Amino acid sequence: MISGIATALFIALFAFGGEYFGWEDPGGRVSTALLAAFVLGVIVGYRFKG
């Protein structure tokens, strides 16, 4: 349940975050930071779950 919400929020931020929040990301740094935060969150969540 929570992982589904987190995935949906990540996809929404990744796809529409620039339009919604107004950030400019010509080099892709914001997108890379979002991806890294999501992946690290998945790894930490998986480690604590088991």
N, CA, C and O atoms as a GROMACS GRO file, in nm:
protein
  200
    1MET      N    1   0.083  -0.120   0.000
    1MET     CA    2   0.000   0.000   0.000
    1MET      C    3   0.087   0.126   0.000
    1MET      O    4   0.073   0.212  -0.087
    2ILE      N    5   0.175   0.135   0.097
    2ILE     CA    6   0.260   0.254   0.106
    2ILE      C    7   0.356   0.261  -0.011
    2ILE      O    8   0.382   0.369  -0.064
    3SER      N    9   0.408   0.146  -0.053
    3SER     CA   10   0.501   0.149  -0.166
    3SER      C   11   0.430   0.191  -0.294
    3SER      O   12   0.492   0.254  -0.380
    4GLY      N   13   0.305   0.158  -0.308
    4GLY     CA   14   0.228   0.203  -0.424
    4GLY      C   15   0.208   0.353  -0.424
    4GLY      O   16   0.218   0.418  -0.529
    5ILE      N   17   0.179   0.409  -0.307
    5ILE     CA   18   0.164   0.554  -0.296
    5ILE      C   19   0.297   0.623  -0.326
    5ILE      O   20   0.300   0.724  -0.397
    6ALA      N   21   0.405   0.569  -0.271
    6ALA     CA   22   0.537   0.628  -0.295
    6ALA      C   23   0.574   0.623  -0.443
    6ALA      O   24   0.630   0.718  -0.497
    7THR      N   25   0.543   0.512  -0.508
    7THR     CA   26   0.571   0.499  -0.651
    7THR      C   27   0.488   0.598  -0.733
    7THR      O   28   0.540   0.660  -0.826
    8ALA      N   29   0.362   0.613  -0.699
    8ALA     CA   30   0.276   0.708  -0.769
    8ALA      C   31   0.326   0.852  -0.750
    8ALA      O   32   0.328   0.930  -0.846
    9LEU      N   33   0.365   0.887  -0.629
    9LEU     CA   34   0.417   1.022  -0.604
    9LEU      C   35   0.547   1.045  -0.679
    9LEU      O   36   0.570   1.154  -0.732
   10PHE      N   37   0.632   0.944  -0.683
   10PHE     CA   38   0.758   0.958  -0.755
   10PHE      C   39   0.732   0.981  -0.904
   10PHE      O   40   0.793   1.069  -0.965
   11ILE      N   41   0.644   0.903  -0.962
   11ILE     CA   42   0.614   0.918  -1.104
   11ILE      C   43   0.554   1.055  -1.132
   11ILE      O   44   0.588   1.119  -1.231
   12ALA      N   45   0.464   1.099  -1.045
   12ALA     CA   46   0.402   1.231  -1.063
   12ALA      C   47   0.507   1.342  -1.054
   12ALA      O   48   0.506   1.434  -1.136
   13LEU      N   49   0.595   1.336  -0.955
   13LEU     CA   50   0.700   1.438  -0.942
   13LEU      C   51   0.796   1.433  -1.060
   13LEU      O   52   0.836   1.537  -1.112
   14PHE      N   53   0.833   1.314  -1.100
   14PHE     CA   54   0.928   1.298  -1.209
   14PHE      C   55   0.870   1.351  -1.340
   14PHE      O   56   0.940   1.415  -1.418
   15ALA      N   57   0.741   1.324  -1.363
   15ALA     CA   58   0.679   1.363  -1.490
   15ALA      C   59   0.629   1.507  -1.490
   15ALA      O   60   0.645   1.578  -1.590
   16PHE      N   61   0.568   1.552  -1.380
   16PHE     CA   62   0.501   1.681  -1.380
   16PHE      C   63   0.553   1.779  -1.276
   16PHE      O   64   0.499   1.888  -1.262
   17GLY      N   65   0.657   1.743  -1.203
   17GLY     CA   66   0.708   1.829  -1.096
   17GLY      C   67   0.759   1.963  -1.144
   17GLY      O   68   0.736   2.066  -1.080
   18GLY      N   69   0.827   1.964  -1.258
   18GLY     CA   70   0.878   2.089  -1.311
   18GLY      C   71   0.768   2.187  -1.347
   18GLY      O   72   0.781   2.307  -1.324
   19GLU      N   73   0.659   2.137  -1.402
   19GLU     CA   74   0.546   2.222  -1.436
   19GLU      C   75   0.473   2.270  -1.310
   19GLU      O   76   0.433   2.386  -1.301
   20TYR      N   77   0.457   2.181  -1.215
   20TYR     CA   78   0.380   2.213  -1.095
   20TYR      C   79   0.455   2.308  -1.002
   20TYR      O   80   0.399   2.406  -0.954
   21PHE      N   81   0.584   2.278  -0.977
   21PHE     CA   82   0.663   2.358  -0.884
   21PHE      C   83   0.743   2.467  -0.953
   21PHE      O   84   0.794   2.558  -0.887
   22GLY      N   85   0.754   2.460  -1.085
   22GLY     CA   86   0.820   2.564  -1.160
   22GLY      C   87   0.971   2.558  -1.164
   22GLY      O   88   1.036   2.659  -1.192
   23TRP      N   89   1.030   2.443  -1.136
   23TRP     CA   90   1.176   2.435  -1.142
   23TRP      C   91   1.220   2.412  -1.286
   23TRP      O   92   1.150   2.350  -1.365
   24GLU      N   93   1.337   2.462  -1.316
   24GLU     CA   94   1.397   2.439  -1.448
   24GLU      C   95   1.509   2.337  -1.431
   24GLU      O   96   1.591   2.348  -1.340
   25ASP      N   97   1.511   2.240  -1.518
   25ASP     CA   98   1.605   2.128  -1.505
   25ASP      C   99   1.671   2.097  -1.639
   25ASP      O  100   1.654   1.988  -1.693
   26PRO      N  101   1.748   2.194  -1.693
   26PRO     CA  102   1.808   2.168  -1.825
   26PRO      C  103   1.914   2.058  -1.823
   26PRO      O  104   1.930   1.988  -1.922
   27GLY      N  105   1.985   2.042  -1.712
   27GLY     CA  106   2.090   1.941  -1.705
   27GLY      C  107   2.042   1.808  -1.652
   27GLY      O  108   2.118   1.711  -1.651
   28GLY      N  109   1.918   1.801  -1.606
   28GLY     CA  110   1.864   1.677  -1.552
   28GLY      C  111   1.905   1.648  -1.408
   28GLY      O  112   1.891   1.535  -1.362
   29ARG      N  113   1.955   1.748  -1.338
   29ARG     CA  114   2.003   1.724  -1.200
   29ARG      C  115   1.889   1.699  -1.102
   29ARG      O  116   1.901   1.614  -1.014
   30VAL      N  117   1.779   1.771  -1.117
   30VAL     CA  118   1.666   1.749  -1.028
   30VAL      C  119   1.608   1.610  -1.051
   30VAL      O  120   1.576   1.539  -0.955
   31SER      N  121   1.594   1.570  -1.175
   31SER     CA  122   1.543   1.437  -1.207
   31SER      C  123   1.635   1.328  -1.153
   31SER      O  124   1.588   1.226  -1.103
   32THR      N  125   1.765   1.349  -1.164
   32THR     CA  126   1.861   1.252  -1.111
   32THR      C  127   1.852   1.244  -0.959
   32THR      O  128   1.861   1.135  -0.903
   33ALA      N  129   1.836   1.358  -0.893
   33ALA     CA  130   1.823   1.359  -0.747
   33ALA      C  131   1.695   1.289  -0.704
   33ALA      O  132   1.696   1.215  -0.605
   34LEU      N  133   1.584   1.311  -0.776
   34LEU     CA  134   1.460   1.241  -0.744
   34LEU      C  135   1.475   1.090  -0.761
   34LEU      O  136   1.429   1.013  -0.677
   35LEU      N  137   1.539   1.049  -0.869
   35LEU     CA  138   1.560   0.907  -0.893
   35LEU      C  139   1.649   0.846  -0.785
   35LEU      O  140   1.620   0.737  -0.735
   36ALA      N  141   1.757   0.914  -0.748
   36ALA     CA  142   1.847   0.863  -0.645
   36ALA      C  143   1.776   0.852  -0.511
   36ALA      O  144   1.794   0.753  -0.439
   37ALA      N  145   1.697   0.952  -0.475
   37ALA     CA  146   1.624   0.948  -0.348
   37ALA      C  147   1.524   0.833  -0.346
   37ALA      O  148   1.509   0.765  -0.244
   38PHE      N  149   1.456   0.810  -0.458
   38PHE     CA  150   1.360   0.702  -0.465
   38PHE      C  151   1.428   0.566  -0.453
   38PHE      O  152   1.384   0.480  -0.377
   39VAL      N  153   1.536   0.548  -0.527
   39VAL     CA  154   1.607   0.419  -0.524
   39VAL      C  155   1.666   0.393  -0.385
   39VAL      O  156   1.656   0.281  -0.335
   40LEU      N  157   1.726   0.494  -0.324
   40LEU     CA  158   1.782   0.475  -0.190
   40LEU      C  159   1.672   0.448  -0.088
   40LEU      O  160   1.691   0.370   0.005
   41GLY      N  161   1.557   0.512  -0.105
   41GLY     CA  162   1.444   0.484  -0.016
   41GLY      C  163   1.395   0.342  -0.030
   41GLY      O  164   1.360   0.278   0.069
   42VAL      N  165   1.392   0.292  -0.152
   42VAL     CA  166   1.351   0.152  -0.175
   42VAL      C  167   1.450   0.057  -0.109
   42VAL      O  168   1.410  -0.040  -0.045
   43ILE      N  169   1.578   0.085  -0.124
   43ILE     CA  170   1.681  -0.002  -0.065
   43ILE      C  171   1.672  -0.002   0.086
   43ILE      O  172   1.676  -0.108   0.148
   44VAL      N  173   1.660   0.115   0.146
   44VAL     CA  174   1.651   0.123   0.293
   44VAL      C  175   1.523   0.057   0.342
   44VAL      O  176   1.525  -0.016   0.442
   45GLY      N  177   1.411   0.081   0.274
   45GLY     CA  178   1.286   0.017   0.312
   45GLY      C  179   1.293  -0.134   0.304
   45GLY      O  180   1.240  -0.204   0.390
   46TYR      N  181   1.357  -0.185   0.200
   46TYR     CA  182   1.370  -0.329   0.185
   46TYR      C  183   1.457  -0.389   0.295
   46TYR      O  184   1.428  -0.497   0.347
   47ARG      N  185   1.563  -0.317   0.331
   47ARG     CA  186   1.654  -0.368   0.436
   47ARG      C  187   1.586  -0.372   0.571
   47ARG      O  188   1.605  -0.466   0.647
   48PHE      N  189   1.506  -0.270   0.603
   48PHE     CA  190   1.439  -0.266   0.733
   48PHE      C  191   1.318  -0.357   0.739
   48PHE      O  192   1.277  -0.398   0.847
   49LYS      N  193   1.261  -0.388   0.624
   49LYS     CA  194   1.146  -0.476   0.621
   49LYS      C  195   1.187  -0.619   0.656
   49LYS      O  196   1.115  -0.689   0.727
   50GLY      N  197   1.302  -0.660   0.607
   50GLY     CA  198   1.348  -0.797   0.629
   50GLY      C  199   1.420  -0.809   0.755
   50GLY      O  200   1.466  -0.918   0.789
   0.00000   0.00000   0.00000
